[in-house]
């Protein structure tokens, strides 16, 4: 039988509307608004996402209470999640295309935020069906403590569910000091489960942070959150990610983050180079073109055909982070580890002390000049 292309004219009875996530987005209702931002209530079908990283060799469950993020970080790889909300397929920006304008859906990622309804109820049902030994990561694509959380409390409702569980492995990633609000629940969770909190702090330079992460809290406020979490007995450390060529990847810049992390008692320090997906390339390279045009040619060269930094650069950054951890007596945070596996553990810290009896000389390849050392 010959194949026929369905069309509304030939098959009017067929549903011609969007499907999947695009349908849920179309059905979402206005919930709130802020400066240049609209919040919509979305009927979520599930909360736990099965995540597999072939590159880093792990399997875990991830939770994002919100779709979209107010912090508007210029380097954010998760803008692609708004592709699925468009009624029509989205054309990818191929590697090597540097002058493409920011896609409308990539901009919508920071201006059209979806709030997942009934999140706590969904989580309670879905936790019954997963292996408690598997990792659960909260906030992998969008920040669970972005400003709207202060008003709607979806993340807190999820923590209330976790506080009734035991023997789970939970990791949380955020840039927000709002996590201090939930220290009471985090302490309950950590008493019966394995909990690790990660505060992403890319730089100690407030001016650079404001450019990179326009609506995220200042770096000193994030370090303050680490201090309060540690004082409450919660395992909490710093992710200096992503490392951006010419901006925050110098020895001085990384050591500055490590110094402050040690001062607030951080459990560990980790970081990894920029991962520049097709969806985030126009946004980030447009940012570089506007604010740091002298770096544009180098970024074009480095990401000409790949989304990931080259292996030599990754090794150089690993050496700098390892040297920073040694100098300031911080546990290392492996970038290929699961979100709560051995992060800042007593065994890891003890291994560091015994294998590294004191500050070691820093041996790194010659570095480029950084405007924000």
C-alpha positions as CSV (number, residue, x, y, z in Angstrom):
1,X,0.0,0.0,0.0
2,X,1.4,3.4,-0.9
3,X,2.3,5.7,2.0
4,X,0.2,8.8,2.5
5,X,1.2,12.0,4.3
6,X,-1.6,12.9,6.7
7,X,-2.8,16.5,6.4
8,X,-5.7,18.3,8.2
9,X,-7.6,18.6,4.9
10,X,-7.5,14.8,4.2
11,X,-7.9,13.6,7.8
12,X,-9.9,16.3,9.7
13,X,-10.7,13.8,12.4
14,X,-7.1,13.4,13.5
15,X,-5.8,15.6,16.3
16,X,-3.6,18.2,14.7
17,X,-2.5,19.9,17.9
18,X,0.9,19.6,19.6
19,X,1.9,16.4,21.4
20,X,4.1,15.4,24.4
21,X,5.7,18.3,26.3
22,X,4.4,20.8,23.7
23,X,0.9,19.8,24.5
24,X,1.5,20.2,28.3
25,X,3.0,23.6,27.6
26,X,0.0,24.7,25.5
27,X,-2.3,23.6,28.3
28,X,-0.4,25.4,31.0
29,X,-2.2,28.3,32.7
30,X,-1.0,31.7,33.9
31,X,0.2,31.4,37.5
32,X,2.2,34.5,38.3
33,X,4.5,37.1,36.7
34,X,7.6,39.1,37.4
35,X,9.9,41.5,35.5
36,X,9.9,40.2,31.9
37,X,8.9,36.8,33.2
38,X,5.6,34.9,33.0
39,X,5.1,31.9,35.3
40,X,2.7,29.1,34.1
41,X,1.3,26.1,36.0
42,X,2.0,22.9,34.1
43,X,0.3,19.5,34.7
44,X,3.3,17.2,35.1
45,X,2.9,13.6,34.2
46,X,6.0,12.5,36.2
47,X,8.7,14.1,38.3
48,X,11.6,11.6,38.3
49,X,13.6,11.6,35.0
50,X,15.9,8.6,34.3
51,X,19.2,10.2,33.4
52,X,22.1,8.3,31.7
53,X,25.5,9.8,31.0
54,X,27.4,7.6,28.5
55,X,30.3,10.1,28.6
56,X,30.7,10.1,32.4
57,X,29.4,6.5,33.0
58,X,26.6,7.0,35.4
59,X,22.9,6.4,35.8
60,X,20.7,8.4,38.1
61,X,17.3,10.0,38.6
62,X,16.9,13.7,38.3
63,X,14.3,16.2,39.5
64,X,13.6,19.7,38.2
65,X,10.7,21.3,40.0
66,X,10.7,24.1,37.4
67,X,11.1,24.1,33.6
68,X,13.0,27.2,32.7
69,X,15.2,29.3,35.1
70,X,15.1,32.9,36.1
71,X,18.8,33.2,36.8
72,X,19.5,33.6,33.0
73,X,23.1,32.3,33.2
74,X,24.7,33.0,29.8
75,X,26.4,29.6,29.6
76,X,23.5,27.5,30.6
77,X,23.3,24.2,28.7
78,X,19.7,23.5,29.7
79,X,18.1,26.0,27.4
80,X,17.4,23.0,25.1
81,X,14.6,21.9,27.4
82,X,12.4,24.6,26.0
83,X,12.9,23.1,22.5
84,X,10.4,20.4,23.5
85,X,7.7,23.0,24.4
86,X,7.5,24.4,20.8
87,X,4.7,23.1,18.7
88,X,7.0,22.6,15.7
89,X,10.5,20.9,15.5
90,X,13.4,23.3,16.2
91,X,16.4,23.5,13.9
92,X,19.7,22.9,15.7
93,X,22.5,25.4,15.3
94,X,25.4,23.4,13.9
95,X,29.0,23.6,15.3
96,X,30.9,26.3,13.4
97,X,27.8,28.7,13.3
98,X,28.9,31.5,15.5
99,X,26.8,34.5,14.3
100,X,23.4,32.9,14.7
101,X,20.9,35.1,16.7
102,X,19.6,33.8,20.0
103,X,16.7,31.5,19.3
104,X,13.3,32.7,20.6
105,X,12.8,29.5,22.6
106,X,16.3,29.8,24.2
107,X,15.3,33.3,25.4
108,X,12.0,31.9,26.6
109,X,13.9,29.6,28.9
110,X,14.6,32.5,31.2
111,X,11.3,34.4,30.6
112,X,8.7,31.6,30.5
113,X,8.9,29.5,33.6
114,X,6.7,26.4,34.1
115,X,5.7,25.4,37.6
116,X,5.1,21.6,38.0
117,X,1.8,21.0,39.7
118,X,1.3,18.2,42.2
119,X,5.0,17.7,42.4
120,X,5.1,16.4,45.9
121,X,2.3,13.9,45.3
122,X,4.0,12.6,42.1
123,X,7.4,12.2,43.9
124,X,5.8,10.2,46.7
125,X,4.3,7.8,44.2
126,X,7.4,7.4,42.1
127,X,9.8,6.9,45.0
128,X,8.0,3.6,45.7
129,X,9.2,2.2,42.3
130,X,12.9,3.1,42.3
131,X,15.9,1.4,43.9
132,X,16.9,3.4,46.9
133,X,20.6,2.8,46.2
134,X,20.4,4.8,43.0
135,X,21.3,8.5,42.9
136,X,18.6,11.2,42.9
137,X,19.7,14.7,41.8
138,X,17.6,17.7,42.5
139,X,18.3,20.7,40.3
140,X,20.3,19.3,37.4
141,X,18.9,21.5,34.6
142,X,17.1,24.3,36.4
143,X,17.7,25.8,39.8
144,X,15.3,24.5,42.4
145,X,15.8,27.6,44.5
146,X,15.2,30.3,41.8
147,X,13.3,33.3,43.1
148,X,9.8,32.0,42.4
149,X,10.4,29.2,44.9
150,X,10.2,31.8,47.7
151,X,6.5,32.3,46.7
152,X,5.3,28.8,45.6
153,X,7.5,26.4,47.6
154,X,7.6,23.5,45.2
155,X,11.1,22.5,46.2
156,X,10.3,22.7,49.9
157,X,7.3,20.4,49.3
158,X,9.6,17.9,47.8
159,X,12.0,18.1,50.7
160,X,9.1,17.3,53.0
161,X,8.6,14.1,51.1
162,X,12.3,13.2,51.3
163,X,12.3,13.9,55.0
164,X,9.9,11.0,55.5
165,X,12.2,8.6,53.5
166,X,15.3,6.7,54.6
167,X,18.4,5.2,52.9
168,X,18.2,7.4,49.8
169,X,21.1,9.1,48.1
170,X,20.2,12.7,47.3
171,X,22.2,15.5,45.7
172,X,21.1,19.1,45.4
173,X,22.6,21.7,43.1
174,X,21.8,25.4,43.4
175,X,23.2,28.9,43.1
176,X,20.8,30.4,45.6
177,X,21.1,31.3,49.3
178,X,17.3,30.6,49.5
179,X,18.4,27.0,50.4
180,X,19.1,28.4,53.9
181,X,15.3,28.5,54.5
182,X,15.2,24.8,54.3
183,X,18.0,23.9,56.7
184,X,15.5,22.3,59.1
185,X,14.3,19.8,56.5
186,X,17.8,19.2,55.1
187,X,19.0,18.2,58.6
188,X,16.1,15.8,58.9
189,X,16.9,14.3,55.5
190,X,20.6,14.0,56.2
191,X,20.0,12.1,59.4
192,X,18.2,9.3,57.6
193,X,19.7,9.5,54.1
194,X,22.9,10.4,52.3
195,X,22.6,14.1,51.4
196,X,25.1,16.3,49.5
197,X,24.5,19.9,48.7
198,X,26.4,21.7,45.9
199,X,26.6,25.5,45.6
200,X,27.7,26.6,42.2
201,X,30.1,29.5,42.5
202,X,31.9,30.3,39.3
203,X,34.0,33.3,40.5
204,X,34.6,35.5,43.6
205,X,34.4,38.5,41.3
206,X,31.0,40.0,41.8
207,X,31.2,42.1,38.6
208,X,31.9,39.1,36.4
209,X,29.3,37.0,38.2
210,X,26.7,39.7,37.5
211,X,27.5,39.5,33.8
212,X,27.6,35.7,33.7
213,X,24.6,35.0,36.0
214,X,22.5,38.2,35.8
215,X,19.8,37.3,38.4
216,X,21.7,34.8,40.7
217,X,22.8,35.9,44.2
218,X,26.2,37.4,44.6
219,X,29.1,35.1,45.2
220,X,29.6,36.1,48.8
221,X,26.0,35.3,49.6
222,X,26.5,31.8,48.1
223,X,29.6,31.3,50.2
224,X,27.5,32.4,53.2
225,X,25.0,29.7,52.4
226,X,27.8,27.0,52.4
227,X,28.9,28.2,55.8
228,X,25.4,27.9,57.3
229,X,24.9,24.5,55.8
230,X,28.1,23.3,57.2
231,X,27.4,24.8,60.6
232,X,24.1,22.7,60.5
233,X,26.2,19.6,59.9
234,X,25.2,19.1,56.3
235,X,27.7,18.0,53.7
236,X,28.0,21.0,51.4
237,X,30.6,22.0,48.9
238,X,31.4,24.3,46.0
239,X,31.2,23.6,42.2
240,X,33.4,26.1,40.3
241,X,31.6,25.4,37.1
242,X,31.7,26.0,34.3
243,X,35.4,27.0,33.8
244,X,35.3,29.6,31.0
245,X,38.3,30.3,28.9
246,X,39.8,33.7,29.7
247,X,37.2,34.6,32.3
248,X,37.4,32.4,35.4
249,X,39.9,29.6,34.5
250,X,43.2,31.2,35.6
251,X,45.1,29.8,38.6
252,X,44.4,33.0,40.5
253,X,40.7,32.8,39.9
254,X,40.3,29.2,40.8
255,X,42.5,29.6,43.9
256,X,40.4,32.6,44.9
257,X,37.2,30.4,44.9
258,X,39.1,27.6,46.7
259,X,40.3,30.0,49.4
260,X,36.8,31.2,50.1
261,X,35.4,27.7,50.0
262,X,38.0,26.6,52.6
263,X,37.2,29.7,54.8
264,X,33.5,28.7,55.0
265,X,34.3,25.1,55.7
266,X,33.2,23.6,52.4
267,X,33.2,19.8,52.2
268,X,34.8,19.8,48.8
269,X,35.6,21.7,45.6
270,X,34.9,20.6,42.1
271,X,34.6,22.0,38.6
272,X,34.6,21.3,34.9
273,X,35.1,23.3,31.7
274,X,32.3,24.9,29.6
275,X,30.0,22.5,27.8
276,X,28.6,24.5,24.9
277,X,25.6,22.8,23.3
278,X,24.0,23.9,20.1
279,X,21.1,25.4,22.0
280,X,23.3,27.6,24.2
281,X,26.0,28.6,21.6
282,X,24.2,31.7,20.1
283,X,23.4,33.0,23.6
284,X,26.9,32.5,25.0
285,X,28.8,33.6,22.0
286,X,26.6,36.6,21.6
287,X,27.5,37.4,25.2
288,X,31.2,37.1,24.4
289,X,30.8,39.2,21.3
290,X,29.2,42.0,23.3
291,X,31.3,42.0,26.5
292,X,34.6,40.2,25.6
293,X,35.1,40.6,21.8
294,X,38.8,39.9,22.0
295,X,38.0,36.3,23.2
296,X,35.5,35.5,20.4
297,X,38.0,34.1,17.9
298,X,39.5,31.7,20.5
299,X,36.0,30.5,21.5
300,X,35.2,30.0,17.8
301,X,38.3,27.9,17.4
302,X,37.8,25.9,20.5
303,X,34.1,25.0,19.8
304,X,34.4,24.8,16.0
305,X,33.3,21.2,15.7
306,X,32.7,20.0,19.3
307,X,30.4,20.9,22.2
308,X,33.1,19.9,24.8
309,X,36.4,21.5,25.5
310,X,39.4,19.6,24.1
311,X,41.2,16.9,26.2
312,X,44.3,19.0,26.8
313,X,42.4,21.9,28.3
314,X,40.3,19.5,30.4
315,X,43.6,18.1,31.8
316,X,45.0,21.5,32.5
317,X,41.8,22.5,34.4
318,X,41.9,19.3,36.4
319,X,45.5,20.0,37.5
320,X,44.5,23.6,38.6
321,X,41.6,22.3,40.6
322,X,43.6,19.5,42.2
323,X,46.4,22.0,43.1
324,X,43.8,24.4,44.6
325,X,42.3,21.5,46.7
326,X,45.8,20.6,47.9
327,X,46.8,24.1,48.8
328,X,43.6,24.8,50.8
329,X,43.1,21.3,52.2
330,X,39.8,20.7,50.4
331,X,38.4,17.3,49.4
332,X,38.3,17.0,45.6
333,X,35.0,16.6,43.9
334,X,35.3,14.2,40.9
335,X,33.4,15.5,37.9
336,X,32.5,12.0,36.8
337,X,31.1,10.9,40.1
338,X,27.4,10.7,40.9
339,X,25.9,13.6,42.6
340,X,26.2,12.2,46.2
341,X,28.8,9.5,45.8
342,X,31.7,10.0,48.2
343,X,31.5,13.8,48.0
344,X,33.3,15.3,50.9
345,X,33.2,12.1,52.8
346,X,35.4,11.5,55.8
347,X,37.3,8.8,54.0
348,X,38.0,11.1,51.0
349,X,39.2,13.9,53.3
350,X,41.4,11.5,55.2
351,X,42.9,10.1,52.0
352,X,43.7,13.6,51.0
353,X,45.5,14.4,54.3
354,X,47.6,11.2,54.2
355,X,48.5,11.3,50.5
356,X,49.2,15.1,50.5
357,X,51.2,16.0,53.6
358,X,51.2,19.6,52.9
359,X,50.8,22.3,50.2
360,X,52.3,21.1,46.9
361,X,54.0,23.3,44.2
362,X,51.6,24.2,41.5
363,X,52.6,22.8,38.1
364,X,50.4,23.9,35.3
365,X,50.8,24.7,31.6
366,X,51.3,28.3,30.7
367,X,47.9,30.1,31.0
368,X,46.3,32.8,29.1
369,X,45.6,36.2,30.6
370,X,42.3,36.5,32.5
371,X,40.5,39.7,32.8
372,X,39.0,38.5,36.1
373,X,41.8,36.8,38.0
